[in-house]
């Protein structure tokens, strides 16, 4: 597996990386608060850090749910986080025509799990030359993500990562098959574990998704033991007030505990195996 150079300070595969931030851009001040805390925490723990937030959540359960500020304002805020903190930025891209505009700000373009089979979207993101992080669909077998990797590589881009975020198990529930992390790593690309979306209960609260936050720690520890290159978490200072995915977001204290445990296991098991 080749390392992926994201920036001067972040090389995926070199050491543990945290991809973290609020589910959706709520405001510039909120993003600054979260970025500042996570950057300081990761520096103290010798963990690489990339800030993640979405300018739009196009797949919300209800049409009445908060989606974000939109692409113009959202990218402006992400750009300010990138420049103010000298941090790489990760954001979701939902439509092919958004890829080039997002690439002007983001260092990593993320393909949402529901869209991982959308060829035009994947190809458009790959064509920007930026690193593409593809979330494995809740309906996908891990070995079938080989085709998603090939769509990026066939566009002339070899900077691709895969993220595990749980698999549909009946209605309103997800489970994580830890074998999938090993299987996807065998495809020759860095692997990310999305610890917070993996405990989501899709549509579990009727018109919004629920979550089982208490399972984030054990699942993150298990993933680190199997072997991951990066940990993905949604973080909010007050998850109960978050405008998206609050039930499966971590507050600052919980994130610190999870990251300490994952880092210890990562170091103990030979880093990225």
Short mmCIF file of the C-alpha atoms (twelve columns), coordinates in Angstrom:
data_MODEL
# 
_entry.id   MODEL 
# 
loop_
_atom_site.group_PDB 
_atom_site.id 
_atom_site.type_symbol 
_atom_site.label_atom_id 
_atom_site.label_alt_id 
_atom_site.label_comp_id 
_atom_site.label_asym_id 
_atom_site.label_seq_id 
_atom_site.Cartn_x 
_atom_site.Cartn_y 
_atom_site.Cartn_z 
_atom_site.pdbx_PDB_model_num 
ATOM 1   C CA . UNK A 1   0.000   0.000  0.000   1 
ATOM 2   C CA . UNK A 2   1.359   3.390  -0.982  1 
ATOM 3   C CA . UNK A 3   1.151   6.316  1.405   1 
ATOM 4   C CA . UNK A 4   -0.950  9.273  0.273   1 
ATOM 5   C CA . UNK A 5   0.494   12.742 0.698   1 
ATOM 6   C CA . UNK A 6   -2.323  15.100 1.638   1 
ATOM 7   C CA . UNK A 7   -0.247  18.046 2.811   1 
ATOM 8   C CA . UNK A 8   3.130   18.842 4.302   1 
ATOM 9   C CA . UNK A 9   1.890   17.701 7.696   1 
ATOM 10  C CA . UNK A 10  -0.426  14.825 6.769   1 
ATOM 11  C CA . UNK A 11  0.652   11.645 4.984   1 
ATOM 12  C CA . UNK A 12  -1.952  8.895  5.148   1 
ATOM 13  C CA . UNK A 13  -0.215  5.654  6.104   1 
ATOM 14  C CA . UNK A 14  2.711   7.334  7.852   1 
ATOM 15  C CA . UNK A 15  0.987   7.436  11.242  1 
ATOM 16  C CA . UNK A 16  -2.519  7.519  12.674  1 
ATOM 17  C CA . UNK A 17  -4.767  10.243 11.251  1 
ATOM 18  C CA . UNK A 18  -7.943  11.684 12.702  1 
ATOM 19  C CA . UNK A 19  -10.591 12.945 10.273  1 
ATOM 20  C CA . UNK A 20  -12.968 14.889 12.477  1 
ATOM 21  C CA . UNK A 21  -15.363 17.777 12.781  1 
ATOM 22  C CA . UNK A 22  -19.073 18.576 12.835  1 
ATOM 23  C CA . UNK A 23  -21.390 16.610 10.569  1 
ATOM 24  C CA . UNK A 24  -22.387 19.795 8.772   1 
ATOM 25  C CA . UNK A 25  -21.092 23.358 8.715   1 
ATOM 26  C CA . UNK A 26  -23.248 25.190 11.261  1 
ATOM 27  C CA . UNK A 27  -21.251 28.433 11.461  1 
ATOM 28  C CA . UNK A 28  -17.707 29.713 11.104  1 
ATOM 29  C CA . UNK A 29  -17.362 30.134 14.862  1 
ATOM 30  C CA . UNK A 30  -18.509 26.592 15.572  1 
ATOM 31  C CA . UNK A 31  -16.060 25.210 13.025  1 
ATOM 32  C CA . UNK A 32  -13.248 27.284 14.554  1 
ATOM 33  C CA . UNK A 33  -14.040 26.019 18.038  1 
ATOM 34  C CA . UNK A 34  -13.963 22.395 16.947  1 
ATOM 35  C CA . UNK A 35  -10.911 22.743 14.702  1 
ATOM 36  C CA . UNK A 36  -8.903  24.475 17.423  1 
ATOM 37  C CA . UNK A 37  -9.623  21.789 20.005  1 
ATOM 38  C CA . UNK A 38  -8.963  18.860 17.693  1 
ATOM 39  C CA . UNK A 39  -5.792  20.354 16.267  1 
ATOM 40  C CA . UNK A 40  -4.357  20.909 19.746  1 
ATOM 41  C CA . UNK A 41  -5.407  17.448 20.939  1 
ATOM 42  C CA . UNK A 42  -3.925  15.673 17.934  1 
ATOM 43  C CA . UNK A 43  -0.667  17.605 18.181  1 
ATOM 44  C CA . UNK A 44  -0.314  16.568 21.823  1 
ATOM 45  C CA . UNK A 45  -0.955  12.918 20.933  1 
ATOM 46  C CA . UNK A 46  1.224   12.803 17.791  1 
ATOM 47  C CA . UNK A 47  -1.776  12.117 15.569  1 
ATOM 48  C CA . UNK A 48  -2.226  13.711 12.154  1 
ATOM 49  C CA . UNK A 49  -5.414  15.720 11.768  1 
ATOM 50  C CA . UNK A 50  -7.770  16.700 8.935   1 
ATOM 51  C CA . UNK A 51  -10.851 18.861 9.504   1 
ATOM 52  C CA . UNK A 52  -14.093 17.490 8.088   1 
ATOM 53  C CA . UNK A 53  -17.483 19.137 7.648   1 
ATOM 54  C CA . UNK A 54  -20.143 19.070 4.943   1 
ATOM 55  C CA . UNK A 55  -21.451 22.224 3.286   1 
ATOM 56  C CA . UNK A 56  -24.617 20.304 2.427   1 
ATOM 57  C CA . UNK A 57  -26.191 17.095 3.691   1 
ATOM 58  C CA . UNK A 58  -28.229 16.140 0.670   1 
ATOM 59  C CA . UNK A 59  -29.395 12.816 2.123   1 
ATOM 60  C CA . UNK A 60  -31.174 14.000 5.288   1 
ATOM 61  C CA . UNK A 61  -34.132 11.867 6.367   1 
ATOM 62  C CA . UNK A 62  -36.628 14.735 6.209   1 
ATOM 63  C CA . UNK A 63  -36.974 17.670 3.842   1 
ATOM 64  C CA . UNK A 64  -37.372 19.811 6.979   1 
ATOM 65  C CA . UNK A 65  -33.968 18.828 8.411   1 
ATOM 66  C CA . UNK A 66  -31.070 21.285 8.404   1 
ATOM 67  C CA . UNK A 67  -28.859 20.643 5.372   1 
ATOM 68  C CA . UNK A 68  -26.137 23.244 5.821   1 
ATOM 69  C CA . UNK A 69  -25.292 26.665 4.387   1 
ATOM 70  C CA . UNK A 70  -24.892 25.448 0.800   1 
ATOM 71  C CA . UNK A 71  -21.884 25.226 -1.455  1 
ATOM 72  C CA . UNK A 72  -20.932 28.906 -1.718  1 
ATOM 73  C CA . UNK A 73  -21.048 29.867 1.947   1 
ATOM 74  C CA . UNK A 74  -19.990 26.401 3.079   1 
ATOM 75  C CA . UNK A 75  -16.832 26.331 0.988   1 
ATOM 76  C CA . UNK A 76  -16.018 29.875 2.059   1 
ATOM 77  C CA . UNK A 77  -16.121 28.769 5.702   1 
ATOM 78  C CA . UNK A 78  -14.091 25.634 4.993   1 
ATOM 79  C CA . UNK A 79  -11.535 27.750 3.165   1 
ATOM 80  C CA . UNK A 80  -11.186 29.996 6.208   1 
ATOM 81  C CA . UNK A 81  -10.637 26.963 8.453   1 
ATOM 82  C CA . UNK A 82  -8.011  25.639 6.058   1 
ATOM 83  C CA . UNK A 83  -6.089  28.900 5.927   1 
ATOM 84  C CA . UNK A 84  -6.508  29.978 9.558   1 
ATOM 85  C CA . UNK A 85  -5.397  26.671 11.049  1 
ATOM 86  C CA . UNK A 86  -3.180  25.372 8.198   1 
ATOM 87  C CA . UNK A 87  -5.260  22.208 8.174   1 
ATOM 88  C CA . UNK A 88  -6.253  19.897 5.323   1 
ATOM 89  C CA . UNK A 89  -10.008 19.928 4.764   1 
ATOM 90  C CA . UNK A 90  -12.363 17.073 3.874   1 
ATOM 91  C CA . UNK A 91  -15.884 17.607 2.559   1 
ATOM 92  C CA . UNK A 92  -18.642 15.600 0.888   1 
ATOM 93  C CA . UNK A 93  -19.421 15.983 -2.809  1 
ATOM 94  C CA . UNK A 94  -22.922 14.940 -3.845  1 
ATOM 95  C CA . UNK A 95  -23.036 15.819 -7.534  1 
ATOM 96  C CA . UNK A 96  -20.460 15.596 -10.323 1 
ATOM 97  C CA . UNK A 97  -20.711 19.293 -11.198 1 
ATOM 98  C CA . UNK A 98  -19.641 20.212 -7.638  1 
ATOM 99  C CA . UNK A 99  -16.285 18.422 -7.812  1 
ATOM 100 C CA . UNK A 100 -14.142 21.110 -9.451  1 
ATOM 101 C CA . UNK A 101 -15.492 23.868 -7.210  1 
ATOM 102 C CA . UNK A 102 -14.952 21.789 -4.072  1 
ATOM 103 C CA . UNK A 103 -11.419 20.930 -5.175  1 
ATOM 104 C CA . UNK A 104 -10.509 24.620 -5.049  1 
ATOM 105 C CA . UNK A 105 -10.884 24.446 -1.253  1 
ATOM 106 C CA . UNK A 106 -10.842 20.821 -0.081  1 
ATOM 107 C CA . UNK A 107 -7.790  18.573 0.073   1 
ATOM 108 C CA . UNK A 108 -9.905  15.409 0.160   1 
ATOM 109 C CA . UNK A 109 -13.173 14.943 -1.712  1 
ATOM 110 C CA . UNK A 110 -15.455 12.486 0.025   1 
ATOM 111 C CA . UNK A 111 -18.028 10.304 -1.715  1 
ATOM 112 C CA . UNK A 112 -21.026 9.652  0.582   1 
ATOM 113 C CA . UNK A 113 -21.842 6.004  1.192   1 
ATOM 114 C CA . UNK A 114 -25.181 6.136  -0.620  1 
ATOM 115 C CA . UNK A 115 -23.371 7.431  -3.732  1 
ATOM 116 C CA . UNK A 116 -20.354 5.123  -3.840  1 
ATOM 117 C CA . UNK A 117 -21.563 3.465  -7.076  1 
ATOM 118 C CA . UNK A 118 -22.224 6.741  -8.916  1 
ATOM 119 C CA . UNK A 119 -19.642 6.494  -11.692 1 
ATOM 120 C CA . UNK A 120 -19.898 10.079 -12.954 1 
ATOM 121 C CA . UNK A 121 -19.521 11.467 -9.434  1 
ATOM 122 C CA . UNK A 122 -16.512 9.305  -8.582  1 
ATOM 123 C CA . UNK A 123 -14.858 10.061 -11.917 1 
ATOM 124 C CA . UNK A 124 -15.436 13.815 -11.564 1 
ATOM 125 C CA . UNK A 125 -13.851 13.852 -8.116  1 
ATOM 126 C CA . UNK A 126 -10.926 11.762 -9.335  1 
ATOM 127 C CA . UNK A 127 -10.367 14.066 -12.304 1 
ATOM 128 C CA . UNK A 128 -9.585  16.960 -9.939  1 
ATOM 129 C CA . UNK A 129 -6.410  15.193 -8.859  1 
ATOM 130 C CA . UNK A 130 -7.379  15.489 -5.201  1 
ATOM 131 C CA . UNK A 131 -7.460  12.497 -2.861  1 
ATOM 132 C CA . UNK A 132 -10.835 10.734 -3.012  1 
ATOM 133 C CA . UNK A 133 -12.249 9.112  0.115   1 
ATOM 134 C CA . UNK A 134 -15.039 6.710  -0.810  1 
ATOM 135 C CA . UNK A 135 -17.363 5.559  1.926   1 
ATOM 136 C CA . UNK A 136 -18.460 1.950  1.505   1 
ATOM 137 C CA . UNK A 137 -22.178 1.818  0.909   1 
ATOM 138 C CA . UNK A 138 -24.327 0.309  3.640   1 
ATOM 139 C CA . UNK A 139 -25.453 -2.139 0.965   1 
ATOM 140 C CA . UNK A 140 -21.992 -3.058 -0.383  1 
ATOM 141 C CA . UNK A 141 -19.745 -6.038 0.263   1 
ATOM 142 C CA . UNK A 142 -16.212 -4.867 1.107   1 
ATOM 143 C CA . UNK A 143 -14.617 -6.746 -1.786  1 
ATOM 144 C CA . UNK A 144 -16.980 -5.043 -4.238  1 
ATOM 145 C CA . UNK A 145 -15.349 -1.696 -3.435  1 
ATOM 146 C CA . UNK A 146 -12.605 -2.755 -5.834  1 
ATOM 147 C CA . UNK A 147 -14.759 -1.376 -8.637  1 
ATOM 148 C CA . UNK A 148 -14.981 2.017  -6.923  1 
ATOM 149 C CA . UNK A 149 -11.196 2.108  -6.612  1 
ATOM 150 C CA . UNK A 150 -10.843 1.282  -10.301 1 
ATOM 151 C CA . UNK A 151 -13.144 4.158  -11.247 1 
ATOM 152 C CA . UNK A 152 -10.743 6.560  -9.538  1 
ATOM 153 C CA . UNK A 153 -7.637  4.940  -10.968 1 
ATOM 154 C CA . UNK A 154 -9.067  4.798  -14.485 1 
ATOM 155 C CA . UNK A 155 -9.412  8.574  -14.259 1 
ATOM 156 C CA . UNK A 156 -5.645  8.824  -13.812 1 
ATOM 157 C CA . UNK A 157 -5.708  9.303  -10.042 1 
ATOM 158 C CA . UNK A 158 -4.187  6.787  -7.637  1 
ATOM 159 C CA . UNK A 159 -4.973  8.764  -4.459  1 
ATOM 160 C CA . UNK A 160 -7.971  6.888  -3.091  1 
ATOM 161 C CA . UNK A 161 -9.068  5.729  0.365   1 
ATOM 162 C CA . UNK A 162 -11.967 3.570  1.516   1 
ATOM 163 C CA . UNK A 163 -14.074 4.147  4.622   1 
ATOM 164 C CA . UNK A 164 -16.080 1.579  6.557   1 
ATOM 165 C CA . UNK A 165 -19.272 3.034  8.111   1 
ATOM 166 C CA . UNK A 166 -21.410 0.023  8.867   1 
ATOM 167 C CA . UNK A 167 -23.723 -2.264 6.924   1 
ATOM 168 C CA . UNK A 168 -27.529 -2.293 6.927   1 
ATOM 169 C CA . UNK A 169 -28.907 -4.953 9.245   1 
ATOM 170 C CA . UNK A 170 -32.666 -5.040 9.008   1 
ATOM 171 C CA . UNK A 171 -34.517 -1.770 9.438   1 
ATOM 172 C CA . UNK A 172 -33.042 1.253  11.265  1 
ATOM 173 C CA . UNK A 173 -29.863 -0.550 12.243  1 
ATOM 174 C CA . UNK A 174 -26.248 -0.961 11.182  1 
ATOM 175 C CA . UNK A 175 -23.610 -3.517 12.107  1 
ATOM 176 C CA . UNK A 176 -19.855 -3.504 11.498  1 
ATOM 177 C CA . UNK A 177 -18.184 -6.600 10.098  1 
ATOM 178 C CA . UNK A 178 -14.561 -6.056 11.123  1 
ATOM 179 C CA . UNK A 179 -13.443 -8.475 8.412   1 
ATOM 180 C CA . UNK A 180 -14.334 -5.754 5.941   1 
ATOM 181 C CA . UNK A 181 -11.453 -3.571 7.117   1 
ATOM 182 C CA . UNK A 182 -8.966  -6.338 6.380   1 
ATOM 183 C CA . UNK A 183 -10.612 -7.156 3.053   1 
ATOM 184 C CA . UNK A 184 -10.558 -3.534 1.880   1 
ATOM 185 C CA . UNK A 185 -6.933  -3.121 2.963   1 
ATOM 186 C CA . UNK A 186 -6.072  -6.099 0.761   1 
ATOM 187 C CA . UNK A 187 -7.301  -4.000 -2.175  1 
ATOM 188 C CA . UNK A 188 -4.143  -1.937 -1.711  1 
ATOM 189 C CA . UNK A 189 -5.522  1.383  -0.433  1 
ATOM 190 C CA . UNK A 190 -5.607  3.101  2.980   1 
ATOM 191 C CA . UNK A 191 -8.597  2.228  5.131   1 
ATOM 192 C CA . UNK A 192 -10.580 4.545  7.386   1 
ATOM 193 C CA . UNK A 193 -13.009 3.558  10.139  1 
ATOM 194 C CA . UNK A 194 -15.975 5.881  10.598  1 
ATOM 195 C CA . UNK A 195 -16.689 5.222  14.253  1 
ATOM 196 C CA . UNK A 196 -19.638 7.587  14.598  1 
ATOM 197 C CA . UNK A 197 -21.709 6.820  11.509  1 
ATOM 198 C CA . UNK A 198 -21.248 3.117  12.249  1 
ATOM 199 C CA . UNK A 199 -23.468 3.467  15.330  1 
ATOM 200 C CA . UNK A 200 -26.138 5.461  13.511  1 
ATOM 201 C CA . UNK A 201 -29.738 4.239  13.505  1 
ATOM 202 C CA . UNK A 202 -30.882 5.410  10.040  1 
ATOM 203 C CA . UNK A 203 -34.346 6.921  10.316  1 
ATOM 204 C CA . UNK A 204 -34.533 5.464  13.807  1 
ATOM 205 C CA . UNK A 205 -36.273 8.500  15.317  1 
ATOM 206 C CA . UNK A 206 -38.968 8.761  12.680  1 
ATOM 207 C CA . UNK A 207 -38.060 11.777 10.597  1 
ATOM 208 C CA . UNK A 208 -34.418 11.860 11.743  1 
ATOM 209 C CA . UNK A 209 -31.704 9.295  12.412  1 
ATOM 210 C CA . UNK A 210 -30.843 8.104  15.876  1 
ATOM 211 C CA . UNK A 211 -27.619 6.666  17.202  1 
ATOM 212 C CA . UNK A 212 -26.031 4.449  19.871  1 
ATOM 213 C CA . UNK A 213 -23.145 6.619  21.037  1 
ATOM 214 C CA . UNK A 214 -22.184 4.126  23.762  1 
ATOM 215 C CA . UNK A 215 -20.864 1.718  21.125  1 
ATOM 216 C CA . UNK A 216 -18.412 4.142  19.515  1 
ATOM 217 C CA . UNK A 217 -15.580 3.304  21.937  1 
ATOM 218 C CA . UNK A 218 -15.692 -0.504 21.624  1 
ATOM 219 C CA . UNK A 219 -16.069 -0.408 17.854  1 
ATOM 220 C CA . UNK A 220 -13.217 2.077  17.459  1 
ATOM 221 C CA . UNK A 221 -10.953 -0.079 19.623  1 
ATOM 222 C CA . UNK A 222 -11.830 -3.172 17.618  1 
ATOM 223 C CA . UNK A 223 -11.162 -1.403 14.319  1 
ATOM 224 C CA . UNK A 224 -7.767  -0.199 15.542  1 
ATOM 225 C CA . UNK A 225 -6.859  -3.760 16.486  1 
ATOM 226 C CA . UNK A 226 -7.825  -5.054 13.033  1 
ATOM 227 C CA . UNK A 227 -5.822  -2.286 11.353  1 
ATOM 228 C CA . UNK A 228 -6.781  1.183  10.136  1 
ATOM 229 C CA . UNK A 229 -4.943  4.172  8.719   1 
ATOM 230 C CA . UNK A 230 -7.381  6.815  9.893   1 
ATOM 231 C CA . UNK A 231 -10.219 7.259  12.351  1 
ATOM 232 C CA . UNK A 232 -13.258 9.279  11.262  1 
ATOM 233 C CA . UNK A 233 -15.434 10.866 13.950  1 
ATOM 234 C CA . UNK A 234 -18.120 13.495 14.059  1 
ATOM 235 C CA . UNK A 235 -17.424 15.899 16.908  1 
ATOM 236 C CA . UNK A 236 -19.502 18.654 18.481  1 
ATOM 237 C CA . UNK A 237 -19.050 20.530 21.775  1 
ATOM 238 C CA . UNK A 238 -22.715 19.873 22.588  1 
ATOM 239 C CA . UNK A 239 -23.950 16.881 20.559  1 
ATOM 240 C CA . UNK A 240 -27.492 17.241 21.879  1 
ATOM 241 C CA . UNK A 241 -27.628 20.653 20.182  1 
ATOM 242 C CA . UNK A 242 -25.976 19.590 16.917  1 
ATOM 243 C CA . UNK A 243 -28.028 20.377 13.830  1 
ATOM 244 C CA . UNK A 244 -27.178 17.022 12.222  1 
ATOM 245 C CA . UNK A 245 -26.232 13.578 13.577  1 
ATOM 246 C CA . UNK A 246 -26.160 14.658 17.215  1 
ATOM 247 C CA . UNK A 247 -27.086 11.188 18.588  1 
ATOM 248 C CA . UNK A 248 -23.949 9.649  17.095  1 
ATOM 249 C CA . UNK A 249 -21.533 12.558 17.580  1 
ATOM 250 C CA . UNK A 250 -18.827 12.766 20.258  1 
ATOM 251 C CA . UNK A 251 -18.259 15.673 22.604  1 
ATOM 252 C CA . UNK A 252 -14.697 16.837 23.276  1 
ATOM 253 C CA . UNK A 253 -14.118 14.690 26.376  1 
ATOM 254 C CA . UNK A 254 -15.445 11.542 24.735  1 
ATOM 255 C CA . UNK A 255 -13.384 12.146 21.612  1 
ATOM 256 C CA . UNK A 256 -10.232 12.489 23.718  1 
ATOM 257 C CA . UNK A 257 -10.884 9.145  25.400  1 
ATOM 258 C CA . UNK A 258 -11.628 7.369  22.122  1 
ATOM 259 C CA . UNK A 259 -8.561  8.807  20.407  1 
ATOM 260 C CA . UNK A 260 -6.276  7.877  23.312  1 
ATOM 261 C CA . UNK A 261 -7.493  4.289  23.209  1 
ATOM 262 C CA . UNK A 262 -7.271  3.995  19.433  1 
ATOM 263 C CA . UNK A 263 -3.785  5.504  19.377  1 
ATOM 264 C CA . UNK A 264 -2.558  3.074  22.048  1 
ATOM 265 C CA . UNK A 265 -3.894  0.072  20.129  1 
ATOM 266 C CA . UNK A 266 -2.619  1.431  16.820  1 
ATOM 267 C CA . UNK A 267 0.890   1.749  18.250  1 
ATOM 268 C CA . UNK A 268 0.735   -1.615 20.006  1 
ATOM 269 C CA . UNK A 269 -0.386  -3.610 16.975  1 
ATOM 270 C CA . UNK A 270 2.280   -2.352 14.610  1 
ATOM 271 C CA . UNK A 271 0.588   0.844  13.444  1 
ATOM 272 C CA . UNK A 272 -0.953  0.034  10.051  1 
ATOM 273 C CA . UNK A 273 -0.229  -3.705 10.215  1 
# 
